[in-house]
Amino acid sequence: MKAKDHVKEFLLMSLGTALVSIGVYFFKFPNNFSMGGVSGLSVLLGELVRVPGLTPSVVNSIINTLFLVLGFVFLNRGFGFKTVYCSLLYAGLTQVFEILVPLSAPLTTNKMLE
């Protein structure tokens, strides 16, 4: 692959990851939607475990990091830089959104719209 193709690929991965992070932080977390996966588990654990500072985005980061470590331990080093990159970017962006745009309630009161 050419360097230009690698840059394009990482820009598209970054854009996709950013869009997922926006959707999860602004719509899933404030409405306590738990559809599944790590973000769904994070919503549930964030509600069940009431520890100051242990928000759904922090739980999300912890679980994603644990899964990455398990992937490297049980699979191999070829597990994939792209997976590590997107997982850490996703977890980091949700925490950045939490710091920059703290939400105390959902954006709307219409669950169907959310």
N, C-alpha and C positions, 0 to 999 in steps of 0.2 A: 504494500500500500504506500502511496505517496504521502508526504507530510501534509499536504493540503487535504487529503481524504481523512487522515487521522484527526485533524483539527475540526473538520466538518462533522465527523462522527461524534467527537466529544462535545461540540456545541449542541448538537441535536440531543445527545444524552442529557446534557445539563438542562436544556430547555424542558424536556419531558419530565425530568426529576423535579424541576422547579414547579411545574404545573401540578404534579401530584402532591407536592408539599403544600402548595396553596390550597388545593382542594381539601386535603386532610385537615390542615390547621383552621381554615376559615369556615368550613362546613361540617366536617365530621366531629372534630373535638368539641366545639361549643354546643352542638346538639346531642352529644353523647350517642352518636350513631356508631354502632359496633358491627360492621358488616363482615368482619373476618380479617384474618391476617394479623400482622404485627400491630398495625394501627388500631384495629378493633380490640385486640387484647390490651393495648395501651389505654384505650378509653375505659374498659372495664376495670383494669387494675387502678387507674387513676381515681375512679369512683370508690372502689372497695378499700384501698389503702390510703387513708387520709394522713399523709405525712407532709408537713410544710416543705415546699420546694420539689416534691416528687409529683410533678404534673404529668399529664399524658405525653407531652413531647419529651420529657426527660426519660420516662419509662420506655418510650419508643426508641430513643437513642441507646439505652442500656440493652434492650432486647436485640436490636439490630447489631450492636457490637458483639454481643454474645454469639449470635448466629454466625457472624463473620469469623470469629475465633474458632468455633466448632467446624466451620467449613474448611478452614485451613488445616485443622488438626486431623479431621477424618477423611477429607478428600485429597488434597495435595496443594502444592504451591501454585499449580496451574489453575487453581480455583477461579482466578480471573481478576485482573486489575479493574476491569470495567464494573464488575459487581461490587467490589470494595468502594470504588469511586462513587457510584450512584447511591449505595447504601449510606455512606458517610455524608454525602451531600444532602440526601433526603433528611436524615436525622438532624444534621446541622441546620438546615434551612427551617425546619419546624421550630427549633429552639430560637433561631434568630427572629422569626416572626413573633414568637411569644414575647421576646424582649422588646422588639420595635413596635409591635401592634398588639398590646395586651387586650384580650377580649374578656369582658365580664358576662356577656350574654351573646346569644346567636345574633347574626346580622339582621335577620328578620324574625317575625313571629310565625311565619308560614312554613311549617315543616315540609310541605310538599315542594315549595320553592327552593328550600335549602337542599 
